[in-house]
């Protein structure tokens, strides 16, 4: 029972950190602010985590799980690689809009993290995520949906970069417009770069 309560409390603490990033940005994440958000003393926070860095590491673990699961789910339900990418893009933009891009804020600010291991952990998360995206690209080439000369690594990096840059620009705009209205345009531009050429109809 004690272990279960500890697990629940850790989750609450991580969610408080996530909420602070969503509402106020990474600079707002302090032990004092997290304690206030959860309704605990700073000492109680330290009973579960030795530092802010440990809280952020667990948050990164959760973000990685969510990112990878979104790709895996799309792979399971969509009929081809282009539809997989469309589903991933829709899911990510909805997540960005719903949580003000927590995962992408964490990525963009990774190099400024204090403490050994945080930037490295974000890099590891990105490498795994990009590897999974590369699997989608390879599927598209096998299906003939993507052109055979596609640079798999560049295609995966470009896809992620589109979402990352869109989230960044949206945040800089003060979240003043809907991301959904850009989804189809972003996807169309990307499709024009990766899709296999269509054969002209025989007249």
Contact map, one row per residue, 1 for C-alpha under 8 A:
11111000000000000000000000000000000000000000000000000000000000000000000000000000000000000000000000000000000000000000000000000000000000000000000000000000000000000000000000000000000000000000000000000000000
11111100000000000000000000000000000000000000000000000000000000000000000000000000000000000000000000000000000000000000000000000000000000000000000000000000000000000000000000000000000000000000000000000000000
11111110000000000000000000000000000000000000000000000000000000000000000000000000000000000000000000000000000000000000000000000000000000000000000000000000000000000000000000000000000000000000000000000000000
11111111000000000000000000000000000000000000000000000000000000000000000000000000000000000000000000000000000000000000000000000000000000000000000000000000000000000000000000000000000000000000000000000000000
11111111100000000000000000000000000000000000000000000000000000000000000000000000000000000000000000000000000000000000000000000000000000000000000000000000000000000000000000000000000000000000000000000000000
01111111110000000000000000000000000000000000000100000000000000000000000000000000000000000000000000000000000000000000000000000000000000000000000000000000000000000000000000000000000000000000000000000000000
00111111111000000000000000000000000000000000000000000000000000000000000000000000000000000000000000000000000000000000000000000000000000000000000000000000000000000000000000000000000000000000000000000000000
00011111111100000000000000000000000000000000000000000000000000000000000000000000000000000000000000000000000000000000000000000000000000000000000000000000000000000000000000000000000000000000000000000000000
00001111111110000000000000000000000000000000000100000000000000000000000000000000000000000000000000000000000000000000000000000000000000000000000000000000000000000000000000000000000000000000000000000000000
00000111111111000000000000000000000000000000000100000000000000000000000000000000000000000000000000000000000000000000000000000000000000000000000000000000000000000000000000000000000000000000000000000000000
00000011111111100000000000000000000000000000000000000000000000000000000000000000000000000000000000000000000000000000000000000000000000000000000000000000000000000000000000000000000000000000000000000000000
00000001111111110000000000000000000001000000000000000000000000000000000000000000000000000000000000000000000000000000000000000000000000000000000000000000000000000000000000000000000000000000000000000000000
00000000111111111000000000000000011001000000100000000010000000000000000000000000000000000000000000000000000000000000000000000000000000000000000000000000000000000000000000000000000000000000000000000000000
00000000011111111100000000000000000000000000000000000011011000000000000000000000000000000000000000000000000000000000000000000000000000000000000000000000000000000000000000000000000000000000000000000000000
00000000001111111110000000000000000000000000000000000000001000000000000000000000000000000000000000000000000000000000000000000000000000000000000000000000000000000000000000000000000000000000000000000000000
00000000000111111111000000000000010011000000000000000000000000000000000000000000000000000000000000000000000000000000000000000000000000000000000000000000000000000000000000000000000000000000000000000000000
00000000000011111111100000001000010000000000000000000011001000000000000000000000000000000000000000000000000000000000000000000000000000000000000000000000000000000000000000000000000000000000000000000000000
00000000000001111111110000000000000000000000000000000000001000000000000000000000000000000000000000000100000000000000000000000000000000000000000000000000000000000000000000000000000000000000000000000000000
00000000000000111111111000000000000000000000000000000000000000000000000000000000000000000000000000000000000000000000000000000000000000000000000000000000000000000000000000000000000000000000000000000000000
00000000000000011111111111011000010000000000000000000000000000000000000000000000000000000000000000000000000000000000000000000000000000000000000000000000000000000000000000000000000000000000000000000000000
00000000000000001111111111111000000000000000000000000000000000000000000000000000000000000000000000000100100000000000000000000000000000000000000000000000000000000000000000000000000000000000000000000000000
00000000000000000111111110000000000000000000000000000000000000000000000000000000000000000000000000111100000000000000000000000000000000000000000000000000000000000000000000000000000000000000000000000000000
00000000000000000011111110000000000000000000000000000000000000000000000000000000000000000000000000010000000000000000000000000000000000000000000000000000000000000000000000000000000000000000000000000000000
00000000000000000001111111110000000000000000000000000000000000000000000000000000000000000000000000000000000000000000000000000000000000000000000000000000000000000000000000000000000000000000000000000000000
00000000000000000001111111111000000000000000000000000000000000000000000000000000000000000000000000000000100000000000000000000000000000000000000000000000000000000000000000000000000000000000000000000000000
00000000000000000001100111111000000000000000000000000000000000000000000000000000000000000000000000000000110010000000000000000000000000000000000000000000000000000000000000000000000000000000000000000000000
00000000000000000000100111111100000000000000000000000000000000000000000000000000000000000000000000000000000000000000000000000000000000000000000000000000000000000000000000000000000000000000000000000000000
00000000000000000001100111111100100000000000000000000000000000000000000000000000000000000000000000000000000000000000000000000000000000000000000000000000000000000000000000000000000000000000000000000000000
00000000000000001001100011111110110000000000000000010000000000000000000000000000000000000000000000000000000000000000000000000000000000000000000000000000000000000000000000000000000000000000000000000000000
00000000000000000000000000111111110000000000000000010000000000000000000000000000000000000000000000000000000000000000000000000000000000000000000000000000000000000000000000000000000000000000000000000000000
00000000000000000000000000001111111000000100100000110000000000000000000000000000000000000000000000000000000000000000000000000000000000000000000000000000000000000000000000000000000000000000000000000000000
00000000000000000000000000000111111100000100000000000000000000000000000000000000000000000000000000000000000000000000000000000000000000000000000000000000000000000000000000000000000000000000000000000000000
00000000000000000000000000011111111110000000000000000000000000000000000000000000000000000000000000000000000000000000000000000000000000000000000000000000000000000000000000000000000000000000000000000000000
00000000000010011001000000001111111111000000000000000000000000000000000000000000000000000000000000000000000000000000000000000000000000000000000000000000000000000000000000000000000000000000000000000000000
00000000000010000000000000000011111111111100100000000000000000000000000000000000000000000000000000000000000000000000000000000000000000000000000000000000000000000000000000000000000000000000000000000000000
00000000000000000000000000000001111111111000000000000000000000000000000000000000000000000000000000000000000000000000000000000000000000000000000000000000000000000000000000000000000000000000000000000000000
00000000000000010000000000000000111111110000000000000000000000000000000000000000000000000000000000000000000000000000000000000000000000000000000000000000000000000000000000000000000000000000000000000000000
00000000000110010000000000000000011111110000000000000000000000000000000000000000000000000000000000000000000000000000000000000000000000000000000000000000000000000000000000000000000000000000000000000000000
00000000000000000000000000000000001111111000000000000000000000000000000000000000000000000000000000000000000000000000000000000000000000000000000000000000000000000000000000000000000000000000000000000000000
00000000000000000000000000000000001111111101100000000000000000000000000000000000000000000000000000000000000000000000000000000000000000000000000000000000000000000000000000000000000000000000000000000000000
00000000000000000000000000000000001100111111100000000000000000000000000000000000000000000000000000000000000000000000000000000000000000000000000000000000000000000000000000000000000000000000000000000000000
00000000000000000000000000000011001000011111110000000000000000000000000000000000000000000000000000000000000000000000000000000000000000000000000000000000000000000000000000000000000000000000000000000000000
00000000000000000000000000000000000000001111111000000000000000000000000000000000000000000000000000000000000000000000000000000000000000000000000000000000000000000000000000000000000000000000000000000000000
00000000000000000000000000000000000000011111111100000000000000000000000000000000000000000000000000000000000000000000000000000000000000000000000000000000000000000000000000000000000000000000000000000000000
00000000000010000000000000000010001000011111111110000000000000000000000000000000000000000000000000000000000000000000000000000000000000000000000000000000000000000000000000000000000000000000000000000000000
00000000000000000000000000000000000000000111111111100000000000000000000000000000000000000000000000000000000000000000000000000000000000000000000000000000000000000000000000000000000000000000000000000000000
00000000000000000000000000000000000000000011111111000000000000000000000000000000000000000000000000000000000000000000000000000000000000000000000000000000000000000000000000000000000000000000000000000000000
00000100110000000000000000000000000000000001111111000000000000000000000000000000000000000000000000000000000000000000000000000000000000000000000000000000000000000000000000000000000000000000000000000000000
00000000000000000000000000000000000000000000111111110110000000000000000000000000000000000000000000000000000000000000000000000000000000000000000000000000000000000000000000000000000000000000000000000000000
00000000000000000000000000000000000000000000011111110100000000000000000000000000000000000000000000000000000000000000000000000000000000000000000000000000000000000000000000000000000000000000000000000000000
00000000000000000000000000000010000000000000010011111110000000000000000000000000000000000000000000000000000000000000000000000000000000000000000000000000000000000000000000000000000000000000000000000000000
00000000000000000000000000001110000000000000000011111111000000000000000000000000000000000000000000000000000000000000000000000000000000000000000000000000000000000000000000000000000000000000000000000000000
00000000000000000000000000000000000000000000000000111111100000000000000000000000000000000000000000000000000000000110010000000000000000000000000000000000000000000000000000000000000000000000000000000000000
00000000000000000000000000000000000000000000000011111111110000000000000000000000000000000000000000000000000000000000000000000000000000000000000000000000000000000000000000000000000000000000000000000000000
00000000000011001000000000000000000000000000000010111111111000000000000000000000000000000000000000000000000000000000000000000000000000000000000000000000000000000000000000000000000000000000000000000000000
00000000000001001000000000000000000000000000000000011111111100000000000000000000000000000000000000000000000000000000010000000000000000000000000000000000000000000000000000000000000000000000000000000000000
00000000000000000000000000000000000000000000000000001111111110000000000000000000000000000000000000000000000000000000010010000000000000000000000000000000000000000000000000000000000000000000000000000000000
00000000000001000000000000000000000000000000000000000111111111000000000000000000000000000000000000000000000000000000000000000000000000000000000000000000000000000000000000000000000000000000000000000000000
00000000000001101100000000000000000000000000000000000011111111100000000000000000000000000000000000000000000000000000000000000000000000000000000000000000000000000000000000000000000000000000000000000000000
00000000000000000000000000000000000000000000000000000001111111110000000000000000000000000000000000000010010000000000000011001000000000000000000000000000000000000000000000000000000000000000000000000000000
00000000000000000000000000000000000000000000000000000000111111111000000000000000000000000000000000000000000000000000000000000000000000000000000000000000000000000000000000000000000000000000000000000000000
00000000000000000000000000000000000000000000000000000000011111111100000000000000000000000000000000000000000000000000000000000000000000000000000000000000000000000000000000000000000000000000000000000000000
00000000000000000000000000000000000000000000000000000000001111111110000000000000000000000000000000000010000000000000000000000000000000000000000000000000000000000000000000000000000000000000000000000000000
00000000000000000000000000000000000000000000000000000000000111111111000000000000000000000000000000000000000000000000000000001000100000000000000000000000000000000000000000000000000000000000000000000000000
00000000000000000000000000000000000000000000000000000000000011111111100000000000000000000000000000000000000000000000000000000000000000000000000000000000000000000000000000000000000000000000000000000000000
00000000000000000000000000000000000000000000000000000000000001111111110000000000000000000000000000000000000000000000000000000000000000000000000000000000000000000000000000000000000000000000000000000000000
00000000000000000000000000000000000000000000000000000000000000111111111000000000000000000000000000000000000000000000000000000000100000000000000000000000000000000000000000000000000000000000000000000000000
00000000000000000000000000000000000000000000000000000000000000011111111100000000000000000000000000000000000000000000000000000000100100000000000000000000000000000000000000000000000000000000000000000000000
00000000000000000000000000000000000000000000000000000000000000001111111110000000000000000000000000000000000000000000000000000000000000000000000000000000000000000000000000000000000000000000000000000000000
00000000000000000000000000000000000000000000000000000000000000000111111111000000000000010010000000000000000000000000000000000000000000000000000000000000000000000000000000000000000000000000000000000000000
00000000000000000000000000000000000000000000000000000000000000000011111111100000000100010000000000000000000000000000000000000000000110000000000000000000000000000000000000000000000000000000000000000000000
00000000000000000000000000000000000000000000000000000000000000000001111111110000000000000000000000000000000000000000000000000000000000000000000000000000000000000000000000000000000000000000000000000000000
00000000000000000000000000000000000000000000000000000000000000000000111111111000000000000000000000000000000000000000000000000000000000000000000000000000000000000000000000000000000000000000000000000000000
00000000000000000000000000000000000000000000000000000000000000000000011111111100000110110000000000000000000000000000000000000000000000000000000000000000000000000000000000000000000000000000000000000000000
00000000000000000000000000000000000000000000000000000000000000000000001111111100100100000000000000000000000000000000000000000000000000010000000000000000000000000000000000000000000000000000000000000000000
00000000000000000000000000000000000000000000000000000000000000000000000111111100000000000000000000000000000000000000000000000000000000000000000000000000000000000000000000000000000000000000000000000000000
00000000000000000000000000000000000000000000000000000000000000000000000011111110000000000000000000000000000000000000000000000000000000000000000000000000000000000000000000000000000000000000000000000000000
00000000000000000000000000000000000000000000000000000000000000000000000001111111101100100000000000000000000000000000000000000000000000000000000000000000000000000000000000000000000000000000000000000000000
00000000000000000000000000000000000000000000000000000000000000000000000000001111101100000000000000000000000000000000000000000000000000000000000000000000000000000000000000000000000000000000000000000000000
00000000000000000000000000000000000000000000000000000000000000000000000000000111111100000000000000000000000000000000000000000000000000000011001010000000000000000000000000000000000000000000000000000000000
00000000000000000000000000000000000000000000000000000000000000000000000000100111111110000000000000000000000000000000000000000000000000011011001010000000000000000000000000000000000000000000000000000000000
00000000000000000000000000000000000000000000000000000000000000000000000000000001111111000000000000000000000000000000000000000000000000000001000010000000000000000000000000000000000000000000001000000000000
00000000000000000000000000000000000000000000000000000000000000000000000000000111111111100000000000000000000000000000000000000000000000000000000000000000000000000000000000000000000000000000000000000000000
00000000000000000000000000000000000000000000000000000000000000000000001001100111111111110000000000000000000000000000000000000000000000010000000000000000000000000000000000000000000000000000000000000000000
00000000000000000000000000000000000000000000000000000000000000000000000001000000111111111000000000000000000000000000000000000000000000010000000000000000000000000000000000000000000000000000000000000000000
00000000000000000000000000000000000000000000000000000000000000000000000000000000011111111100000000000000000000000000000000000000000000000000000000000000000000000000000000000000000000000010000000000000000
00000000000000000000000000000000000000000000000000000000000000000000000001000100001111111110000000000000000000000000000000000000000000000000000000000000000000000000000000000000000000000000000000000000000
00000000000000000000000000000000000000000000000000000000000000000000011001000000000111111111000000000000000000000000000000000000000000000000000000000000000000000000000000000000000000000000000000000000000
00000000000000000000000000000000000000000000000000000000000000000000000000000000000011111111100000000000000000000000000000000000000000000000000000000000000000000010000000000000000000100010000000000000000
00000000000000000000000000000000000000000000000000000000000000000000000000000000000001111111110000000000000000000000000000000000000000000000000000000000000000000000000000000000000100100000000000000000000
00000000000000000000000000000000000000000000000000000000000000000000010000000000000000111111111000000000000000000000000000000000000000000000000000000000000000000000000000000000000000000000000000000000000
00000000000000000000000000000000000000000000000000000000000000000000000000000000000000011111111100000000000000000000000000000000000000000000000000000000000000000010000000000000000000000000000000000000000
00000000000000000000000000000000000000000000000000000000000000000000000000000000000000001111111110000000000000000000000000000000000000000000000000000000000000000010001000000000001100100000000000000000000
00000000000000000000000000000000000000000000000000000000000000000000000000000000000000000111111111000000000000000000000000000000000000000000000000000000000000000000000000000000001100000000000000000000000
00000000000000000000000000000000000000000000000000000000000000000000000000000000000000000011111111111000000000000000000000000000000000000000000000000000000000000000000000000000000000000000000000000000000
00000000000000000000000000000000000000000000000000000000000000000000000000000000000000000001111111111111000000000000000000000000000000000000000000000000000000000000001000000000000000000000000000000000000
00000000000000000000000000000000000000000000000000000000000000000000000000000000000000000000111111111000000000000000000000000000000000000000000000000000000000000000000000000000011000000000000000000000000
00000000000000000000000000000000000000000000000000000000000000000000000000000000000000000000011111111000000000000000000000000000000000000000000000000000000000000000000000000000000000000000000000000000000
00000000000000000000010000000000000000000000000000000000000000000000000000000000000000000000001111111100000000000000000000000000000000000000000000000000000000000000000000000000000000000000000000000000000
00000000000000000000011000000000000000000000000000000000000000000000000000000000000000000000001111111100000000000000000000000000000000000000000000000000000000000000000000100010000000000000000000000000000
00000000000000000000010000000000000000000000000000000000000000000000000000000000000000000000001111111111100000000000000000000000000000000000000000000000000000000000001000000000000000000000000000000000000
00000000000000000100110000000000000000000000000000000000000000000000000000000000000000000000000100111111110000000000000000000000000000000000000000000000000000000000000000000000000000000000000000000000000
00000000000000000000000000000000000000000000000000000000000100100000000000000000000000000000000100001111111000000000000000000000000000000000000000000000000000000000000000000000000000000000000000000000000
00000000000000000000000000000000000000000000000000000000000000000000000000000000000000000000000100001111111100000000000000000000000000000000000000000000000000000001001100000000000000000000000000000000000
00000000000000000000100011000000000000000000000000000000000000000000000000000000000000000000000000001111111110000000000000000000000000000000000000000000000000000000000100000000000000000000000000000000000
00000000000000000000000001000000000000000000000000000000000100000000000000000000000000000000000000000111111111000000000001000000000000000000000000000000000000000000000000000000000000000000000000000000000
00000000000000000000000000000000000000000000000000000000000000000000000000000000000000000000000000000011111111000000000001000000000000000000000000000000000000000000000000000000000000000000000000000000000
00000000000000000000000000000000000000000000000000000000000000000000000000000000000000000000000000000001111111100000000000000000000000000000000000000000000000000000000000000000000000000000000000000000000
00000000000000000000000001000000000000000000000000000000000000000000000000000000000000000000000000000000111111111000000000000000000000000000000000000000000000000000000000000000000000000000000000000000000
00000000000000000000000000000000000000000000000000000000000000000000000000000000000000000000000000000000011111111000011001000000000000000000000000000000000000000000000000000000000000000000000000000000000
00000000000000000000000000000000000000000000000000000000000000000000000000000000000000000000000000000000000111111000001000000000000000000000000000000000000000000000000000000000000000000000000000000000000
00000000000000000000000000000000000000000000000000000000000000000000000000000000000000000000000000000000000011111100001000000000000000000000000000000000000000000000000000000000000000000000000000000000000
00000000000000000000000000000000000000000000000000000000000000000000000000000000000000000000000000000000000011111110011000000000000000000000000000000000000000000000000000000000000000000000000000000000000
00000000000000000000000000000000000000000000000000001000000000000000000000000000000000000000000000000000000000011111010000000000000000000000000000000000000000000000000000000000000000000000000000000000000
00000000000000000000000000000000000000000000000000001000000000000000000000000000000000000000000000000000000000001111110000000000000000000000000000000000000000000000000000000000000000000000000000000000000
00000000000000000000000000000000000000000000000000000000000000000000000000000000000000000000000000000000000000000111111100000000000000000000000000000000000000000000000000000000000000000000000000000000000
00000000000000000000000000000000000000000000000000000000000000000000000000000000000000000000000000000000000000000011111110000000000000000000000000000000000000000000000000000000000000000000000000000000000
00000000000000000000000000000000000000000000000000001001100000000000000000000000000000000000000000000000000001001111111111000000000000000000000000000000000000000000000000000000000000000000000000000000000
00000000000000000000000000000000000000000000000000000000000000000000000000000000000000000000000000000000000001111001111111100000000000000000000000000000000000000000000000000000000000000000000000000000000
00000000000000000000000000000000000000000000000000000000000000000000000000000000000000000000000000000000000000000001111111110000000000000000000000000000000000000000000000000000000000000000000000000000000
00000000000000000000000000000000000000000000000000000000100100000000000000000000000000000000000000000000000000000000111111111000000000000000000000000000000000000000000000000000000000000000000000000000000
00000000000000000000000000000000000000000000000000000000000100000000000000000000000000000000000000000000011001000000011111111100000000000000000000000000000000000000000000000000000000000000000000000000000
00000000000000000000000000000000000000000000000000000000000000000000000000000000000000000000000000000000000000000000001111111110000000000000000000000000000000000000000000000000000000000000000000000000000
00000000000000000000000000000000000000000000000000000000000000000000000000000000000000000000000000000000000000000000000111111111000000000000000000000000000000000000000000000000000000000000000000000000000
00000000000000000000000000000000000000000000000000000000000100010000000000000000000000000000000000000000000000000000000011111111100000000000000000000000000000000000000000000000000000000000000000000000000
00000000000000000000000000000000000000000000000000000000000000000000000000000000000000000000000000000000000000000000000001111111110000000000000000000000000000000000000000000000000000000000000000000000000
00000000000000000000000000000000000000000000000000000000000000000000000000000000000000000000000000000000000000000000000000111111111000000000000000000000000000000000000000000000000000000000000000000000000
00000000000000000000000000000000000000000000000000000000000000000000000000000000000000000000000000000000000000000000000000011111111100000000000000000000000000000000000000000000000000000000000000000000000
00000000000000000000000000000000000000000000000000000000000000010011000000000000000000000000000000000000000000000000000000001111111110000000000000000000000000000000000000000000000000000000000000000000000
00000000000000000000000000000000000000000000000000000000000000000000000000000000000000000000000000000000000000000000000000000111111111000000000000000000100110010000000000000000000000000000000000000000000
00000000000000000000000000000000000000000000000000000000000000000000000000000000000000000000000000000000000000000000000000000011111111100000000000000000000000000000000000000000000000000000000000000000000
00000000000000000000000000000000000000000000000000000000000000000001001000000000000000000000000000000000000000000000000000000001111111110000000000000000000000000000000000000000000000000000000000000000000
00000000000000000000000000000000000000000000000000000000000000000000001000000000000000000000000000000000000000000000000000000000111111111000000000000000000100000000000000000000000000000000000000000000000
00000000000000000000000000000000000000000000000000000000000000000000000000000000000000000000000000000000000000000000000000000000011111111100000000000001101100000000000000000000000000000000000000000000000
00000000000000000000000000000000000000000000000000000000000000000000000000000000000000000000000000000000000000000000000000000000001111111110000000000000000000000000000000000000000000000000000000000000000
00000000000000000000000000000000000000000000000000000000000000000000000000100000100110000000000000000000000000000000000000000000000111111111000000000000000000000000000000000000000000000000000000000000000
00000000000000000000000000000000000000000000000000000000000000000000000000000000100000000000000000000000000000000000000000000000000011111111100001000001001100000000000000000000000000000000000000000000000
00000000000000000000000000000000000000000000000000000000000000000000000000000000000000000000000000000000000000000000000000000000000001111111110000000001000000000000000000000000000000000000000000000000000
00000000000000000000000000000000000000000000000000000000000000000000000000000001100000000000000000000000000000000000000000000000000000111111111000000000000000000000000000000000000000000000000000000000000
00000000000000000000000000000000000000000000000000000000000000000000000000000001110000000000000000000000000000000000000000000000000000011111111111000000000000000000000000000000000000000000000000000000000
00000000000000000000000000000000000000000000000000000000000000000000000000000000000000000000000000000000000000000000000000000000000000001111111111110100000000000000000000000000000000000000000000000000000
00000000000000000000000000000000000000000000000000000000000000000000000000000000000000000000000000000000000000000000000000000000000000000111111110000000000000000000000000000000000000000000000000000000000
00000000000000000000000000000000000000000000000000000000000000000000000000000001100000000000000000000000000000000000000000000000000000000011111111000000000000000000000000000000000000000000000000000000000
00000000000000000000000000000000000000000000000000000000000000000000000000000000000000000000000000000000000000000000000000000000000000000001111111110000000000000000000000000000000000000000000000010000000
00000000000000000000000000000000000000000000000000000000000000000000000000000001110000000000000000000000000000000000000000000000000000000001111111100000000000000000000000000000000000000000000000110000000
00000000000000000000000000000000000000000000000000000000000000000000000000000000000000000000000000000000000000000000000000000000000000001001101111110100000000000000000000000000000000000000000001110000000
00000000000000000000000000000000000000000000000000000000000000000000000000000000000000000000000000000000000000000000000000000000000000000000100111111100000000000000000000000000000000000000000001111000000
00000000000000000000000000000000000000000000000000000000000000000000000000000000000000000000000000000000000000000000000000000000000000000000100101111100000000000000000000000000000000000000000000010000000
00000000000000000000000000000000000000000000000000000000000000000000000000000000000000000000000000000000000000000000000000000000000000000000000000111110000000000000000000000000000000000000000000000000000
00000000000000000000000000000000000000000000000000000000000000000000000000000000000000000000000000000000000000000000000000000000000000000000100001111111001000000000000000000000000000000000000001000000000
00000000000000000000000000000000000000000000000000000000000000000000000000000000000000000000000000000000000000000000000000000000000000000000000000001111111000000000000000000000000000000000000000000000000
00000000000000000000000000000000000000000000000000000000000000000000000000000000000000000000000000000000000000000000000000000000000001001100000000000111111100000000000000000000000000000000000000000000000
00000000000000000000000000000000000000000000000000000000000000000000000000000000000000000000000000000000000000000000000000000000010001000000000000000011111110000000000000000000000000000000000000000000000
00000000000000000000000000000000000000000000000000000000000000000000000000000000000000000000000000000000000000000000000000000000000000000000000000000011111111000000000000000000000000000000000000000000000
00000000000000000000000000000000000000000000000000000000000000000000000000000000000000000000000000000000000000000000000000000000000001001000000000000111111111100000000000000000000000000000000001000000000
00000000000000000000000000000000000000000000000000000000000000000000000000000000000000000000000000000000000000000000000000000000010011001000000000000001111111110000000000000000000000000000000000000000000
00000000000000000000000000000000000000000000000000000000000000000000000000000000000000000000000000000000000000000000000000000000010000000000000000000000111111111000000000000000000000000000000000000000000
00000000000000000000000000000000000000000000000000000000000000000000000000000000000000000000000000000000000000000000000000000000000000000000000000000000011111111100000000000000000000000000000000000000000
00000000000000000000000000000000000000000000000000000000000000000000000000000000000000000000000000000000000000000000000000000000000000000000000000000000001111111110000000000000000000000000010000000000000
00000000000000000000000000000000000000000000000000000000000000000000000000000000000000000000000000000000000000000000000000000000010000000000000000000000000111111111000000000000000000000000000000000000000
00000000000000000000000000000000000000000000000000000000000000000000000000000000000000000000000000000000000000000000000000000000000000000000000000000000000011111111100000000000000000000000000000000000000
00000000000000000000000000000000000000000000000000000000000000000000000000000000000000000000000000000000000000000000000000000000000000000000000000000000000001111111110000000000000000000100000000000000000
00000000000000000000000000000000000000000000000000000000000000000000000000000000000000001001100000000000000000000000000000000000000000000000000000000000000000111111111000000000000000000000000000000000000
00000000000000000000000000000000000000000000000000000000000000000000000000000000000000000000000000000001000000000000000000000000000000000000000000000000000000011111111100000000000000000000000000000000000
00000000000000000000000000000000000000000000000000000000000000000000000000000000000000000000000000000000000000000000000000000000000000000000000000000000000000001111111110000000000000000000000000000000000
00000000000000000000000000000000000000000000000000000000000000000000000000000000000000000000000000000000000000000000000000000000000000000000000000000000000000000111111111000000000000000000000000000000000
00000000000000000000000000000000000000000000000000000000000000000000000000000000000000000000100100001001000000000000000000000000000000000000000000000000000000000011111111100000000000000000000000000000000
00000000000000000000000000000000000000000000000000000000000000000000000000000000000000000000000000000001100000000000000000000000000000000000000000000000000000000001111111110000000000000000000000000000000
00000000000000000000000000000000000000000000000000000000000000000000000000000000000000000000000000000000000000000000000000000000000000000000000000000000000000000000111111111000000000000000000000000000000
00000000000000000000000000000000000000000000000000000000000000000000000000000000000000000000000000000000000000000000000000000000000000000000000000000000000000000000011111111111101000000000000000000000000
00000000000000000000000000000000000000000000000000000000000000000000000000000000000000000000000000010000000000000000000000000000000000000000000000000000000000000000001111111110000000000000000000000000000
00000000000000000000000000000000000000000000000000000000000000000000000000000000000000000000000000000000000000000000000000000000000000000000000000000000000000000000000111111110000000000000000000000000000
00000000000000000000000000000000000000000000000000000000000000000000000000000000000000000000000000000000000000000000000000000000000000000000000000000000000000000000000011111111000000000000000000000000000
00000000000000000000000000000000000000000000000000000000000000000000000000000000000000000000000000000000000000000000000000000000000000000000000000000000000000000000000001111111000000000000000000000000000
00000000000000000000000000000000000000000000000000000000000000000000000000000000000000000000000000010000000000000000000000000000000000000000000000000000000000000000000001111111110000000000000000000000000
00000000000000000000000000000000000000000000000000000000000000000000000000000000000000000000000000000000000000000000000000000000000000000000000000000000000000000000000001001111110000000000000000000000000
00000000000000000000000000000000000000000000000000000000000000000000000000000000000000000000000000000000000000000000000000000000000000000000000000000000000000000000000001000011111000000000000000000000000
00000000000000000000000000000000000000000000000000000000000000000000000000000000000000000000000010000000000000000000000000000000000000000000000000000000000000000000000000000011111111000000000000000000000
00000000000000000000000000000000000000000000000000000000000000000000000000000000000000000000110010000000000000000000000000000000000000000000000000000000000000000000000001000000111111100000000000000000000
00000000000000000000000000000000000000000000000000000000000000000000000000000000000000000100110000000000000000000000000000000000000000000000000000000000000000000000000000000000011111100000000000000000000
00000000000000000000000000000000000000000000000000000000000000000000000000000000000000000000000000000000000000000000000000000000000000000000000000000000000000000000000000000000011111111000000000000000000
00000000000000000000000000000000000000000000000000000000000000000000000000000000000000000000000000000000000000000000000000000000000000000000000000000000000000000000000000000000011111111100000000000000000
00000000000000000000000000000000000000000000000000000000000000000000000000000000000000001100100000000000000000000000000000000000000000000000000000000000000000000000000000000000001111111110000000000000000
00000000000000000000000000000000000000000000000000000000000000000000000000000000000000000000000000000000000000000000000000000000000000000000000000000000000000000000000000000000000011111111000000000000000
00000000000000000000000000000000000000000000000000000000000000000000000000000000000000000000000000000000000000000000000000000000000000000000000000000000000000000000000000000000000011111111100000000000000
00000000000000000000000000000000000000000000000000000000000000000000000000000000000000000000000000000000000000000000000000000000000000000000000000000000000000000100000000000000000001111111110000000000000
00000000000000000000000000000000000000000000000000000000000000000000000000000000000001001000000000000000000000000000000000000000000000000000000000000000000000000000000000000000000000111111111000000000000
00000000000000000000000000000000000000000000000000000000000000000000000000000000000000000000000000000000000000000000000000000000000000000000000000000000000000000000000000000000000000011111111100000000000
00000000000000000000000000000000000000000000000000000000000000000000000000000000000000000000000000000000000000000000000000000000000000000000000000000000000000000000000000000000000000001111111110000000000
00000000000000000000000000000000000000000000000000000000000000000000000000000000000000000000000000000000000000000000000000000000000000000000000000000000000000100000000000000000000000000111111111000000000
00000000000000000000000000000000000000000000000000000000000000000000000000000000010000000000000000000000000000000000000000000000000000000000000000000000000000000000000000000000000000000011111111100000000
00000000000000000000000000000000000000000000000000000000000000000000000000000000000000000000000000000000000000000000000000000000000000000000000000000000000000000000000000000000000000000001111111100000000
00000000000000000000000000000000000000000000000000000000000000000000000000000000000000000000000000000000000000000000000000000000000000000000000000000000000000000000000000000000000000000000111111100000000
00000000000000000000000000000000000000000000000000000000000000000000000000000000000000000000000000000000000000000000000000000000000000000000000001100100001000000000000000000000000000000000011111110000000
00000000000000000000000000000000000000000000000000000000000000000000000000000000000000000000000000000000000000000000000000000000000000000000000011100000000000000000000000000000000000000000001111111000000
00000000000000000000000000000000000000000000000000000000000000000000000000000000000000000000000000000000000000000000000000000000000000000000000111110000000000000000000000000000000000000000000001111100000
00000000000000000000000000000000000000000000000000000000000000000000000000000000000000000000000000000000000000000000000000000000000000000000000000100000000000000000000000000000000000000000000000111110000
00000000000000000000000000000000000000000000000000000000000000000000000000000000000000000000000000000000000000000000000000000000000000000000000000000000000000000000000000000000000000000000000000011111000
00000000000000000000000000000000000000000000000000000000000000000000000000000000000000000000000000000000000000000000000000000000000000000000000000000000000000000000000000000000000000000000000000001111100
00000000000000000000000000000000000000000000000000000000000000000000000000000000000000000000000000000000000000000000000000000000000000000000000000000000000000000000000000000000000000000000000000000111110
00000000000000000000000000000000000000000000000000000000000000000000000000000000000000000000000000000000000000000000000000000000000000000000000000000000000000000000000000000000000000000000000000000011111
00000000000000000000000000000000000000000000000000000000000000000000000000000000000000000000000000000000000000000000000000000000000000000000000000000000000000000000000000000000000000000000000000000001111
00000000000000000000000000000000000000000000000000000000000000000000000000000000000000000000000000000000000000000000000000000000000000000000000000000000000000000000000000000000000000000000000000000000111
